[in-house]
């Protein structure tokens, strides 16, 4: 079973004298920013919090903390030419013409 608190990856770095540093990698579910945290810490000091809607860590970027706009939604907004922080597309409901004019039989 996978845990939502589990790191998204692991970074292994080897120093000039052979010392090995292992760090956990976490990715923001809103902007895909990736940061390292010491092994054993949950999220690390660069984590801005946890998004309950996306069920993932978020970074300290103010745009990510302000409102839940997942990465996939941001990509859809860019492709549609909308501001990328638009939470969802704006729909304008148009009433059915037959309902307004009445059906002519």
C-alpha positions in Angstrom: 0.0 0.0 0.0 1.3 3.4 -0.9 1.3 6.3 1.5 0.5 9.9 0.5 3.2 11.1 2.9 5.8 9.0 1.1 8.5 11.0 -0.8 8.2 11.1 -4.6 11.8 10.1 -5.2 15.3 9.9 -3.8 18.4 11.9 -4.6 21.8 10.3 -4.0 24.8 12.6 -4.2 28.5 11.6 -3.9 30.9 14.2 -2.6 34.5 14.7 -3.7 35.9 12.5 -1.0 33.4 9.6 -1.5 30.8 10.8 1.1 27.3 9.8 0.2 24.3 12.1 0.9 20.8 10.7 0.5 17.8 13.1 0.3 14.1 12.6 -0.3 12.5 14.4 -3.3 9.0 16.0 -3.1 7.0 17.6 -5.9 4.4 20.4 -5.6 1.1 19.1 -7.0 0.2 22.6 -8.2 3.3 23.7 -10.1 5.6 20.7 -10.3 8.4 22.4 -8.4 10.7 19.7 -6.9 12.7 20.1 -3.7 15.0 18.0 -1.6 14.4 17.2 2.1 16.5 15.3 4.6 15.8 11.6 4.8 13.3 11.0 7.7 11.6 14.4 7.5 8.1 14.7 6.1 8.0 17.3 3.3 11.0 19.2 4.6 11.3 23.0 5.3 10.5 24.0 1.7 7.0 22.4 1.9 4.3 25.1 2.1 1.7 22.6 3.2 -0.6 19.9 2.0 -3.5 20.3 -0.4 -6.5 18.2 0.6 -8.1 18.5 -2.8 -5.1 17.3 -4.7 -3.9 15.0 -1.9 -0.3 16.2 -2.3 2.4 18.5 -1.0 2.5 22.1 -2.1 5.5 24.4 -2.2 5.8 27.9 -0.6 5.1 29.7 -3.9 2.3 32.2 -3.1 0.3 31.2 -6.2 0.3 27.6 -5.0 -0.7 28.5 -1.4 -3.6 30.9 -2.5 -5.9 28.6 -4.3 -6.0 25.0 -5.5 -5.2 25.0 -9.2 -3.7 21.6 -10.0 -1.0 21.2 -12.7 -3.3 19.6 -15.2 -5.8 22.5 -14.9 -2.9 25.0 -15.4 -1.9 23.2 -18.6 -5.5 23.2 -19.9 -5.8 27.0 -19.1 -2.5 27.7 -21.0 -3.8 25.7 -24.0 -7.2 27.5 -24.0 -5.5 31.0 -23.7 -6.9 31.6 -20.2 -5.0 32.9 -17.2 -3.2 29.9 -15.9 -4.4 30.4 -12.3 -8.1 30.2 -13.4 -9.5 27.5 -11.0 -12.0 26.2 -13.6 -13.2 27.2 -17.1 -15.9 29.8 -17.1 -19.2 28.6 -18.7 -22.0 30.8 -19.7 -25.4 29.0 -19.7 -27.6 29.9 -22.6 -31.3 29.0 -22.2 -32.9 26.7 -24.7 -34.6 28.7 -27.5 -37.6 26.4 -27.7 -38.2 26.9 -24.0 -38.2 30.7 -24.4 -40.3 30.9 -27.6 -42.5 27.9 -26.9 -42.8 25.0 -29.3 -44.7 25.8 -32.5 -46.8 22.8 -33.6 
